[in-house]
């Protein structure tokens, strides 16, 4: 594994920790600033909106900047936002710090995915992207519980100070380990696209496959969050768990995410679309089963890590599919796809809330998630059909020209005589 991937994973760990740790610290933050819990919830909402807005804006702003320099600048922004949150004297300042930190989120993952893919051979790119995203999954398993514990036992300010420190480590790692320039075979094409600025980056969005992949991101990963957003009341009201058990249930879910992420990256390098069929189809089935299993403690504990695994197994394949179809201008498309994950989370949370508000019961958000995953699977099948129809039959002459076993001296075109055999002898 290139050490540069470790630096990117550390950055992903810090970003994942700061995104999700606020959910466990809302009572402490609200008490410090004298605001209500719903008002403190704006710290989570503001972060999510900052990701959606910041991803395309910063990707476009940095289109002409070398990717290594852009990554270090984004980590600097992340550090500044978390440091501001740690010392915020009033609620409005902390909200500003959260938004500043969130602006780095989408662009870091988007550009980082391109850099990660460029560090390895083409047949290992999905795995490299998955390794970078491992930092995000480990943050859910280790970082968020520890950050919550630190905030409750010491101070929530200490939690954000530690996260800012993790950002410093990631920045130093990126500066020291990420190579200058891109080493992927697409270097020339990508450089040409970047020289075209915004117009070059926007050109990727004329590709239907890019848009379909982003729609799959919104619906597929959003399906997971339809269930997870309402996991606490689901586990206490339906399954009968005590409130304190939700923490270890989330750890189970996080472990599933970690394993699924690595498996998704590994198998997507072998067969990307079949991997998406399996992960999205499995996710739809598991979420549908969870509407019933969530009423039982054992069923909930068994299915939660599986939902996390199948859900996160979609991340690396979807990100790589966007990069594959936006190869001429990947920066903006990659960053926007990261924003699509957050858009899916917000959409799923809203739809799950609608189901609860309509009186369909505490496990009804799972049915919403199953429907979203099934819709994503349908889009994956449609994308494959369109891709196959778009491939023109190659002329026989072109097929011969591209054949790997073409004999030396074969004709290169009609009316062209074969080249004479070489008379140069090997050395010695």
SESEKOL-137518 format. One line per 10 residues: their letters; for each residue x, y, z of C-alpha. Coordinates in nm, 4 decimals. Layout:
BEGIN
a> X Y Z; ...
This chain:
BEGIN
xxxxxxxxxx> 0.0000 0.0000 0.0000; 0.1464 0.3397 -0.0923; 0.2021 0.5451 0.2230; 0.0208 0.8344 0.0565; -0.3008 0.6324 0.0931; -0.2423 0.6259 0.4702; -0.2205 1.0064 0.4752; -0.5467 1.0315 0.2800; -0.7118 0.7781 0.5142; -0.6072 0.9833 0.8200
xxxxxxxxxx> -0.7690 1.2887 0.6641; -1.0824 1.0821 0.5946; -1.0808 0.9655 0.9583; -1.0769 1.3230 1.0871; -1.3519 1.4307 0.8490; -1.5705 1.1330 0.9407; -1.5185 1.1980 1.3121; -1.6158 1.5646 1.2966; -1.9188 1.4948 1.0782; -2.0815 1.2374 1.3055
xxxxxxxxxx> -1.9510 1.3090 1.6573; -2.1760 1.6115 1.6945; -2.4799 1.3809 1.7110; -2.3651 1.2418 2.0460; -2.2653 1.5811 2.1870; -2.5762 1.7875 2.1160; -2.6950 1.7952 2.4807; -2.3549 1.9168 2.6039; -2.3232 2.1813 2.3317; -2.6812 2.2986 2.3860
xxxxxxxxxx> -2.6184 2.3301 2.7581; -2.3021 2.5331 2.7090; -2.4654 2.7894 2.4816; -2.8103 2.7844 2.6431; -2.9958 2.6762 2.3284; -3.2504 2.4011 2.2690; -3.1599 2.0600 2.1288; -3.3389 2.1334 1.7969; -3.1406 2.4567 1.7677; -2.8175 2.2703 1.8424
xxxxxxxxxx> -2.9182 2.0296 1.5655; -2.8393 2.3058 1.3160; -2.4743 2.2146 1.3768; -2.5430 1.8845 1.1955; -2.7728 2.0350 0.9327; -2.5349 2.3217 0.8594; -2.2481 2.0780 0.8152; -2.4445 1.8658 0.5671; -2.5464 2.1700 0.3634; -2.1864 2.2926 0.3672
xxxxxxxxxx> -2.0734 1.9623 0.2161; -2.3284 1.9828 -0.0651; -2.2358 2.3433 -0.1476; -1.8639 2.3257 -0.0788; -1.7934 2.0176 -0.2892; -1.8610 2.1721 -0.6327; -1.7546 2.5259 -0.5415; -1.4104 2.4320 -0.4107; -1.3595 2.1707 -0.6812; -1.4143 2.4368 -0.9477
xxxxxxxxxx> -1.2048 2.6914 -0.7591; -0.9189 2.4433 -0.7415; -0.9482 2.3082 -1.0952; -0.6229 2.4808 -1.2001; -0.4383 2.4091 -0.8746; -0.2179 2.0979 -0.8432; -0.4092 1.8326 -0.6527; -0.1512 1.7900 -0.3778; -0.1551 2.1625 -0.3044; -0.5346 2.1616 -0.3087
xxxxxxxxxx> -0.5510 1.8730 -0.0618; -0.3206 2.0525 0.1821; -0.5277 2.3702 0.1503; -0.8465 2.1740 0.2189; -0.6951 2.0183 0.5313; -0.5958 2.3671 0.6433; -0.9590 2.4733 0.6054; -1.0679 2.1651 0.8013; -0.8246 2.2436 1.0843; -0.9366 2.6065 1.1016
xxxxxxxxxx> -1.3046 2.5116 1.1200; -1.2589 2.2591 1.3994; -1.0260 2.4874 1.5949; -1.2865 2.7637 1.5708; -1.5551 2.5234 1.6953; -1.3340 2.4263 1.9911; -1.2946 2.7863 2.1133; -1.6292 2.9294 1.9997; -1.7574 3.1822 2.2572; -2.1153 3.1788 2.1239
xxxxxxxxxx> -2.3351 2.9380 1.9277; -2.3189 3.1389 1.6040; -1.9386 3.1172 1.5998; -1.9489 2.7425 1.6488; -2.1980 2.7096 1.3645; -1.9599 2.9109 1.1475; -1.6759 2.6771 1.2452; -1.8835 2.3730 1.1520; -1.9655 2.5190 0.8122; -1.6012 2.6117 0.7462
xxxxxxxxxx> -1.4923 2.2564 0.8277; -1.7679 2.1096 0.6113; -1.6573 2.3025 0.3038; -1.3441 2.0862 0.2898; -1.5365 1.7575 0.3162; -1.6655 1.6961 -0.0357; -1.3673 1.8393 -0.2207; -1.1187 1.6438 -0.0067; -1.2909 1.3120 -0.0695; -1.3507 1.3957 -0.4356
xxxxxxxxxx> -0.9940 1.5026 -0.5128; -0.8520 1.2441 -0.2741; -1.0304 0.9661 -0.4649; -0.8640 1.0812 -0.7884; -0.5232 1.0913 -0.6219; -0.5769 0.7514 -0.4584; -0.6670 0.5969 -0.7938; -0.3575 0.7507 -0.9532; -0.1247 0.5862 -0.7007; -0.1913 0.2292 -0.8143
xxxxxxxxxx> -0.2294 0.0242 -1.1305; -0.5614 0.0583 -1.3182; -0.6895 -0.2826 -1.2025; -0.6487 -0.1792 -0.8350; -0.8109 0.1660 -0.8409; -1.1404 0.0794 -0.6701; -0.9421 -0.0902 -0.3933; -0.7271 0.2209 -0.3485; -1.0364 0.4405 -0.3223; -1.1793 0.1975 -0.0667
xxxxxxxxxx> -0.8591 0.2175 0.1392; -0.8914 0.5942 0.1573; -1.2565 0.5624 0.2637; -1.1475 0.3152 0.5320; -1.0597 0.6211 0.7392; -1.4251 0.7238 0.7293; -1.5488 0.3814 0.8360; -1.2915 0.3531 1.1181; -1.4064 0.6949 1.2378; -1.7551 0.5511 1.2861
xxxxxxxxxx> -1.6246 0.2459 1.4706; -1.3606 0.4131 1.6899; -1.3439 0.7900 1.6446; -1.7069 0.8813 1.7049; -1.7525 0.6690 2.0222; -1.4222 0.7935 2.1670; -1.4987 1.1523 2.0686; -1.8401 1.1273 2.2302; -1.6892 0.9790 2.5470; -1.4233 1.2535 2.5617
xxxxxxxxxx> -1.6865 1.5226 2.5134; -1.9077 1.3816 2.7863; -1.6301 1.3131 3.0367; -1.4020 1.6127 2.9763; -1.5519 1.8706 2.7401; -1.6936 1.8816 2.3924; -1.4343 2.1520 2.3237; -1.1610 1.8934 2.3883; -1.3197 1.6662 2.1263; -1.2993 1.9294 1.8537
xxxxxxxxxx> -0.9479 2.0266 1.9593; -0.8358 1.6643 1.9186; -1.0046 1.6452 1.5776; -0.8205 1.9609 1.4716; -0.4990 1.7873 1.5838; -0.5834 1.4872 1.3651; -0.6197 1.7344 1.0798; -0.2670 1.8616 1.1468; -0.1322 1.5058 1.1259; -0.3209 1.4468 0.7995
xxxxxxxxxx> -0.1933 1.7735 0.6513; 0.1660 1.6800 0.7375; 0.1143 1.3355 0.5867; -0.0296 1.4700 0.2632; 0.2525 1.7243 0.2347; 0.5200 1.4606 0.2939; 0.3806 1.1518 0.1202; 0.1479 1.2471 -0.1660; 0.3572 1.2798 -0.4836; 0.3565 1.5931 -0.6940
xxxxxxxxxx> 0.1451 1.5584 -1.0077; -0.0667 1.2622 -1.1156; 0.0823 0.9262 -1.1982; -0.2205 0.7714 -1.3632; -0.2378 0.6871 -1.7350; -0.4997 0.9625 -1.7652; -0.2509 1.2341 -1.6686; -0.2418 1.4072 -2.0043; -0.6157 1.3974 -2.0543; -0.6832 1.5215 -1.7028
xxxxxxxxxx> -0.4301 1.8013 -1.7394; -0.5908 1.9082 -2.0636; -0.9318 1.9128 -1.8997; -0.8054 2.1174 -1.6064; -0.6610 2.3704 -1.8469; -1.0152 2.4164 -1.9765; -1.1287 2.5363 -1.6340; -1.4965 2.5311 -1.5501; -1.6092 2.4508 -1.9049; -1.3905 2.1418 -1.9146
xxxxxxxxxx> -1.5151 2.0194 -1.5776; -1.8820 2.0794 -1.6616; -1.8447 1.8771 -1.9803; -1.8474 1.5572 -1.7711; -2.2092 1.6232 -1.6751; -2.3177 1.5784 -2.0353; -2.2373 1.2092 -1.9943; -2.5530 1.0179 -1.9032; -2.3486 0.7515 -1.7270; -2.2025 1.0090 -1.4882
xxxxxxxxxx> -2.5497 1.1349 -1.4003; -2.6825 0.7807 -1.3569; -2.3946 0.6947 -1.1228; -2.4681 1.0032 -0.9129; -2.8368 0.9139 -0.8985; -2.7367 0.5651 -0.7808; -2.5256 0.7311 -0.5111; -2.8185 0.9403 -0.3868; -3.0632 0.6506 -0.3797; -2.8359 0.3602 -0.2855
xxxxxxxxxx> -2.6403 0.5057 0.0033; -2.9378 0.7174 0.1031; -3.1283 0.3956 0.1631; -2.8871 0.3111 0.4444; -2.9444 0.6418 0.6199; -3.3208 0.6103 0.5998; -3.2750 0.3399 0.8628; -2.9727 0.4691 1.0547; -3.1090 0.8215 1.1082; -3.3907 0.6790 1.3186
xxxxxxxxxx> -3.1967 0.3883 1.4657; -3.2088 0.5071 1.8293; -3.5909 0.5304 1.8593; -3.6242 0.2179 1.6438; -3.4046 0.0121 1.8773; -3.5655 0.1418 2.1967; -3.9308 0.1553 2.0882; -3.9468 -0.1471 1.8562; -3.6630 -0.3838 1.9538; -3.6804 -0.3054 2.3251
xxxxxxxxxx> -3.3155 -0.2160 2.3820; -3.2155 0.0187 2.6624; -3.0949 0.3623 2.5425; -2.7375 0.2804 2.6474; -2.7272 -0.0157 2.4076; -2.7523 0.2079 2.1030; -2.3800 0.2861 2.1272; -2.2644 -0.0731 2.0792; -2.5290 -0.1285 1.8120; -2.3724 0.1622 1.6213
xxxxxxxxxx> -2.0323 -0.0019 1.6677; -2.1726 -0.3191 1.5083; -2.3047 -0.1106 1.2222; -1.9647 0.0590 1.1865; -1.7806 -0.2744 1.1759; -2.0098 -0.3817 0.8946; -1.9306 -0.0588 0.7105; -1.5573 -0.1220 0.7470; -1.5723 -0.4765 0.6096; -1.8172 -0.3848 0.3339
xxxxxxxxxx> -1.6052 -0.0924 0.2205; -1.2937 -0.3079 0.1778; -1.4877 -0.5896 0.0110; -1.6614 -0.3477 -0.2251; -1.3321 -0.1979 -0.3361; -1.1673 -0.5365 -0.3847; -1.4423 -0.6985 -0.5890; -1.5268 -0.3848 -0.7866; -1.1771 -0.4016 -0.9342; -1.2716 -0.7446 -1.0705
xxxxxxxxxx> -1.6285 -0.6785 -1.1832; -1.7658 -0.3349 -1.0970; -2.1242 -0.3553 -1.2175; -2.1887 -0.7090 -1.0853; -2.0574 -0.5839 -0.7503; -2.3119 -0.3020 -0.7601; -2.5923 -0.5437 -0.8476; -2.5061 -0.7624 -0.5487; -2.4583 -0.4782 -0.3003; -2.7674 -0.2791 -0.4010
xxxxxxxxxx> -2.9877 -0.5875 -0.4352; -2.8661 -0.7254 -0.1028; -2.9194 -0.3885 0.0635; -3.2792 -0.3700 -0.0613; -3.3545 -0.7188 0.0715; -3.1887 -0.6559 0.4090; -3.3701 -0.3270 0.4641; -3.7018 -0.4895 0.3768; -3.6290 -0.7683 0.6272; -3.5268 -0.5101 0.8867
xxxxxxxxxx> -3.8794 -0.3696 0.8964; -3.9718 -0.6970 1.0701; -3.6399 -0.7948 1.2334; -3.6073 -0.4571 1.4058; -3.8873 -0.5668 1.6382; -3.6566 -0.8295 1.7877; -3.3245 -0.7751 1.9669; -3.1416 -1.0664 1.8054; -3.2705 -0.9877 1.4573; -3.1676 -0.6244 1.4864
xxxxxxxxxx> -2.8173 -0.7114 1.6099; -2.7650 -0.9574 1.3233; -2.8948 -0.7395 1.0410; -2.7376 -0.4065 1.1434; -2.3780 -0.4967 1.0478; -2.5028 -0.6587 0.7266; -2.6866 -0.3383 0.6315; -2.3727 -0.1388 0.7035; -2.1633 -0.3816 0.4994; -2.3836 -0.3967 0.1901
xxxxxxxxxx> -2.4479 -0.0228 0.2094; -2.0840 0.0818 0.2239; -1.9858 -0.1781 -0.0368; -2.1448 0.0588 -0.2886; -1.9195 0.3562 -0.2078; -1.5932 0.2716 -0.3851; -1.7637 0.1179 -0.6932; -1.9881 0.4220 -0.7391; -1.7003 0.6658 -0.6937; -1.4844 0.4732 -0.9413
xxxxxxxxxx> -1.7683 0.4560 -1.1943; -1.7965 0.8344 -1.1852; -1.4195 0.8656 -1.2358; -1.4253 0.6143 -1.5223; -1.6935 0.8039 -1.7120; -1.5594 1.1510 -1.6296; -1.1957 1.0674 -1.7017; -1.1443 1.3785 -1.9148; -1.2503 1.6084 -1.6285; -1.2843 1.4107 -1.3067
xxxxxxxxxx> -1.2316 1.6726 -1.0342; -1.5740 1.8368 -1.0251; -1.7644 1.5154 -1.0973; -1.5815 1.3284 -0.8201; -1.6463 1.6054 -0.5669; -2.0118 1.6407 -0.6657; -2.0591 1.2659 -0.6195; -1.9371 1.3031 -0.2600; -2.2009 1.5727 -0.2174; -2.4513 1.3251 -0.3624
xxxxxxxxxx> -2.3874 1.0904 -0.0682; -2.4864 1.3696 0.1703; -2.7819 1.4669 -0.0460; -2.8991 1.1063 -0.0296; -2.8617 1.1099 0.3488; -3.0743 1.4239 0.3777; -3.3389 1.2935 0.1359; -3.3599 0.9601 0.3159; -3.3887 1.1245 0.6575; -3.6721 1.3438 0.5296
xxxxxxxxxx> -3.8598 1.0556 0.3651; -3.8145 0.8412 0.6751; -3.9573 1.1240 0.8843; -4.2546 1.1484 0.6504; -4.3219 0.7760 0.6979; -4.3037 0.8112 1.0749; -4.5238 1.1188 1.0713; -4.7837 0.9341 0.8666; -4.8125 0.6773 1.1439; -4.6611 0.3764 0.9665
xxxxxxxxxx> -4.4673 0.2706 1.2764; -4.1133 0.3005 1.4127; -3.9618 0.0612 1.1577; -4.1220 0.2237 0.8516; -3.8043 0.4166 0.7545; -3.6526 0.0778 0.6685; -3.9168 0.0258 0.4006; -3.8300 0.3687 0.2614; -3.4649 0.2665 0.2497; -3.5480 -0.0611 0.0753
xxxxxxxxxx> -3.7435 0.1249 -0.1922; -3.4532 0.3667 -0.2463; -3.2004 0.0826 -0.2782; -3.4290 -0.1003 -0.5212; -3.4579 0.2149 -0.7324; -3.0775 0.2434 -0.7345; -3.0531 -0.1178 -0.8528; -3.2941 -0.0411 -1.1371; -3.0746 0.2532 -1.2397; -2.7674 0.0269 -1.2353
xxxxxxxxxx> -2.9387 -0.2160 -1.4727; -3.0490 0.0737 -1.6955; -2.6933 0.2105 -1.7021; -2.5601 -0.1262 -1.8181; -2.8223 -0.1531 -2.0924; -2.7464 0.1981 -2.2190; -2.3733 0.1305 -2.2082; -2.4065 -0.1829 -2.4178; -2.6288 -0.0125 -2.6733; -2.3857 0.2776 -2.7034
xxxxxxxxxx> -2.0920 0.0570 -2.8019; -2.0667 0.0542 -3.1810; -1.9564 -0.2572 -3.3613; -1.5904 -0.2117 -3.4504; -1.4951 -0.2434 -3.8145; -1.3081 -0.5643 -3.8891; -0.9996 -0.3689 -3.9851; -0.9910 -0.1867 -3.6485; -1.0380 -0.5132 -3.4660; -0.7423 -0.6631 -3.6479
xxxxxxxxxx> -0.5330 -0.3574 -3.5786; -0.6032 -0.3774 -3.2061; -0.5508 -0.7536 -3.1786; -0.2743 -0.8301 -2.9356; -0.1422 -1.1180 -3.1420; -0.1134 -0.9301 -3.4701; 0.1889 -1.0730 -3.6595; 0.4855 -0.8531 -3.7383; 0.4690 -0.6994 -4.0815; 0.0911 -0.7246 -4.1187
xxxxxxxxxx> -0.0737 -0.4707 -4.3479; -0.1773 -0.1503 -4.1738; -0.4345 -0.0429 -4.4241; -0.5689 -0.1034 -4.7706; -0.3099 -0.0608 -5.0423; -0.0200 -0.0344 -4.7958; 0.2586 -0.2863 -4.8362; 0.3804 -0.4686 -4.5302; 0.6985 -0.3384 -4.3773; 1.0031 -0.5542 -4.4537
xxxxxxxx> 1.1315 -0.7713 -4.1749; 1.3893 -0.6068 -3.9563; 1.7494 -0.6933 -4.0376; 1.8766 -0.5645 -3.7043; 2.0203 -0.8450 -3.4955; 2.0043 -0.8569 -3.1229; 2.3112 -0.7609 -2.9359; 2.5915 -1.0163 -2.9178
